[in-house]
């Protein structure tokens, strides 16, 4: 028999899996897009210096985006920990109520 705690934990886990799946789909989509863009870039630059400048600019933008994603990931981890803690607290309260009502 599933308890309320099991159900709540299952819901939290399910949401985390959904977030990971969506994130994976976005990353794969961006990789495919980057490959298509790469095909057309060979004629985009007149010199190696132009190409290198563009690459350096792209690297800087990607590093910034990665830092933002990293902080978002850290925030989600903190929220997950907080929800897990709340879930444990609710579980303990529920068990205490069940024990009290049994007597």
Phi and psi in degrees as GROMACS dihedral restraints (atoms count N, CA, C in turn):
[ dihedral_restraints ]
;  ai    aj    ak    al  type     phi  dphi    fc
    3     4     5     6     1   -79.2    20    10
    4     5     6     7     1   137.8    20    10
    6     7     8     9     1   -94.3    20    10
    7     8     9    10     1   168.9    20    10
    9    10    11    12     1   -61.6    20    10
   10    11    12    13     1   -36.6    20    10
   12    13    14    15     1   -62.7    20    10
   13    14    15    16     1   -44.5    20    10
   15    16    17    18     1   -60.6    20    10
   16    17    18    19     1   -43.0    20    10
   18    19    20    21     1   -63.4    20    10
   19    20    21    22     1   -46.2    20    10
   21    22    23    24     1   -64.8    20    10
   22    23    24    25     1   -43.6    20    10
   24    25    26    27     1   -60.9    20    10
   25    26    27    28     1   -42.0    20    10
   27    28    29    30     1   -61.3    20    10
   28    29    30    31     1   -39.2    20    10
   30    31    32    33     1   -66.3    20    10
   31    32    33    34     1   -43.8    20    10
   33    34    35    36     1   -63.1    20    10
   34    35    36    37     1   -45.8    20    10
   36    37    38    39     1   -61.9    20    10
   37    38    39    40     1   -42.3    20    10
   39    40    41    42     1   -60.5    20    10
   40    41    42    43     1   -42.6    20    10
   42    43    44    45     1   -64.0    20    10
   43    44    45    46     1   -40.5    20    10
   45    46    47    48     1   -64.0    20    10
   46    47    48    49     1   -40.6    20    10
   48    49    50    51     1   -64.7    20    10
   49    50    51    52     1   -41.3    20    10
   51    52    53    54     1   -61.4    20    10
   52    53    54    55     1   -43.8    20    10
   54    55    56    57     1   -61.7    20    10
   55    56    57    58     1   -44.0    20    10
   57    58    59    60     1   -64.1    20    10
   58    59    60    61     1   -40.5    20    10
   60    61    62    63     1   -64.2    20    10
   61    62    63    64     1   -44.3    20    10
   63    64    65    66     1   -64.0    20    10
   64    65    66    67     1   -42.9    20    10
   66    67    68    69     1   -61.6    20    10
   67    68    69    70     1   -42.3    20    10
   69    70    71    72     1   -62.5    20    10
   70    71    72    73     1   -42.0    20    10
   72    73    74    75     1   -62.5    20    10
   73    74    75    76     1   -40.9    20    10
   75    76    77    78     1   -63.6    20    10
   76    77    78    79     1   -44.2    20    10
   78    79    80    81     1   -63.6    20    10
   79    80    81    82     1   -45.3    20    10
   81    82    83    84     1   -62.4    20    10
   82    83    84    85     1   -43.2    20    10
   84    85    86    87     1   -59.8    20    10
   85    86    87    88     1   -41.5    20    10
   87    88    89    90     1   -67.9    20    10
   88    89    90    91     1   -36.9    20    10
   90    91    92    93     1   -64.6    20    10
   91    92    93    94     1   -43.2    20    10
   93    94    95    96     1   -63.9    20    10
   94    95    96    97     1   -43.7    20    10
   96    97    98    99     1   -60.2    20    10
   97    98    99   100     1   -42.1    20    10
   99   100   101   102     1   -63.1    20    10
  100   101   102   103     1   -37.9    20    10
  102   103   104   105     1   -65.6    20    10
  103   104   105   106     1   -41.9    20    10
  105   106   107   108     1   -64.3    20    10
  106   107   108   109     1   -38.9    20    10
  108   109   110   111     1   -66.0    20    10
  109   110   111   112     1   -37.0    20    10
  111   112   113   114     1   -62.4    20    10
  112   113   114   115     1   -35.3    20    10
  114   115   116   117     1   -58.7    20    10
  115   116   117   118     1   -38.6    20    10
  117   118   119   120     1   -88.4    20    10
  118   119   120   121     1    -9.1    20    10
  120   121   122   123     1   -77.5    20    10
  121   122   123   124     1   -19.6    20    10
  123   124   125   126     1   -59.5    20    10
  124   125   126   127     1   -31.7    20    10
  126   127   128   129     1   -94.3    20    10
  127   128   129   130     1     1.5    20    10
  129   130   131   132     1   -77.4    20    10
  130   131   132   133     1   -28.5    20    10
  132   133   134   135     1  -110.9    20    10
  133   134   135   136     1   143.5    20    10
  135   136   137   138     1   -90.0    20    10
  136   137   138   139     1   -20.4    20    10
  138   139   140   141     1  -149.9    20    10
  139   140   141   142     1   167.8    20    10
  141   142   143   144     1   -65.5    20    10
  142   143   144   145     1   -36.4    20    10
  144   145   146   147     1   -62.2    20    10
  145   146   147   148     1   -44.7    20    10
  147   148   149   150     1   -59.3    20    10
  148   149   150   151     1   -45.7    20    10
  150   151   152   153     1   -61.2    20    10
  151   152   153   154     1   -45.4    20    10
  153   154   155   156     1   -63.8    20    10
  154   155   156   157     1   -40.0    20    10
  156   157   158   159     1   -63.0    20    10
  157   158   159   160     1   -43.0    20    10
  159   160   161   162     1   -64.2    20    10
  160   161   162   163     1   -42.7    20    10
  162   163   164   165     1   -61.8    20    10
  163   164   165   166     1   -44.4    20    10
  165   166   167   168     1   -61.4    20    10
  166   167   168   169     1   -39.8    20    10
  168   169   170   171     1   -63.3    20    10
  169   170   171   172     1   -44.3    20    10
  171   172   173   174     1   -62.7    20    10
  172   173   174   175     1   -42.4    20    10
  174   175   176   177     1   -60.6    20    10
  175   176   177   178     1   -43.8    20    10
  177   178   179   180     1   -61.3    20    10
  178   179   180   181     1   -44.3    20    10
  180   181   182   183     1   -64.1    20    10
  181   182   183   184     1   -40.8    20    10
  183   184   185   186     1   -67.9    20    10
  184   185   186   187     1   -37.6    20    10
  186   187   188   189     1   -64.6    20    10
  187   188   189   190     1   -39.3    20    10
  189   190   191   192     1   -64.0    20    10
  190   191   192   193     1   -45.9    20    10
  192   193   194   195     1   -62.1    20    10
  193   194   195   196     1   -39.3    20    10
  195   196   197   198     1   -64.4    20    10
  196   197   198   199     1   -38.9    20    10
  198   199   200   201     1   -64.4    20    10
  199   200   201   202     1   -41.1    20    10
  201   202   203   204     1   -64.8    20    10
  202   203   204   205     1   -44.6    20    10
  204   205   206   207     1   -62.5    20    10
  205   206   207   208     1   -38.5    20    10
  207   208   209   210     1   -62.2    20    10
  208   209   210   211     1   -42.0    20    10
  210   211   212   213     1   -69.1    20    10
  211   212   213   214     1   -36.0    20    10
  213   214   215   216     1   -63.4    20    10
  214   215   216   217     1   -41.0    20    10
  216   217   218   219     1   -62.5    20    10
  217   218   219   220     1   -43.9    20    10
  219   220   221   222     1   -61.6    20    10
  220   221   222   223     1   -39.6    20    10
  222   223   224   225     1   -64.2    20    10
  223   224   225   226     1   -41.4    20    10
  225   226   227   228     1   -65.1    20    10
  226   227   228   229     1   -39.0    20    10
  228   229   230   231     1   -62.2    20    10
  229   230   231   232     1   -42.6    20    10
  231   232   233   234     1   -64.1    20    10
  232   233   234   235     1   -41.4    20    10
  234   235   236   237     1   -64.5    20    10
  235   236   237   238     1   -38.8    20    10
  237   238   239   240     1   -63.1    20    10
  238   239   240   241     1   -44.1    20    10
  240   241   242   243     1   -61.9    20    10
  241   242   243   244     1   -41.8    20    10
  243   244   245   246     1   -64.3    20    10
  244   245   246   247     1   -43.9    20    10
  246   247   248   249     1   -64.5    20    10
  247   248   249   250     1   -39.0    20    10
  249   250   251   252     1   -63.1    20    10
  250   251   252   253     1   -41.5    20    10
  252   253   254   255     1   -63.5    20    10
  253   254   255   256     1   -44.5    20    10
  255   256   257   258     1   -63.2    20    10
  256   257   258   259     1   -38.5    20    10
  258   259   260   261     1   -62.0    20    10
  259   260   261   262     1   -43.3    20    10
  261   262   263   264     1   -64.0    20    10
  262   263   264   265     1   -42.3    20    10
  264   265   266   267     1   -60.6    20    10
  265   266   267   268     1   -45.5    20    10
  267   268   269   270     1   -64.2    20    10
  268   269   270   271     1   -36.6    20    10
  270   271   272   273     1   -62.9    20    10
  271   272   273   274     1   -43.4    20    10
  273   274   275   276     1   -65.4    20    10
  274   275   276   277     1   -40.9    20    10
  276   277   278   279     1   -64.4    20    10
  277   278   279   280     1   -42.8    20    10
  279   280   281   282     1   -61.7    20    10
  280   281   282   283     1   -45.6    20    10
  282   283   284   285     1   -64.0    20    10
  283   284   285   286     1   -38.7    20    10
  285   286   287   288     1   -65.2    20    10
  286   287   288   289     1   -40.9    20    10
  288   289   290   291     1   -65.1    20    10
  289   290   291   292     1   -40.2    20    10
  291   292   293   294     1   -65.3    20    10
  292   293   294   295     1   -39.8    20    10
  294   295   296   297     1   -66.6    20    10
  295   296   297   298     1   -40.6    20    10
  297   298   299   300     1   -64.6    20    10
  298   299   300   301     1   -40.0    20    10
  300   301   302   303     1   -74.8    20    10
  301   302   303   304     1   -19.8    20    10
  303   304   305   306     1   -72.1    20    10
  304   305   306   307     1   -23.2    20    10
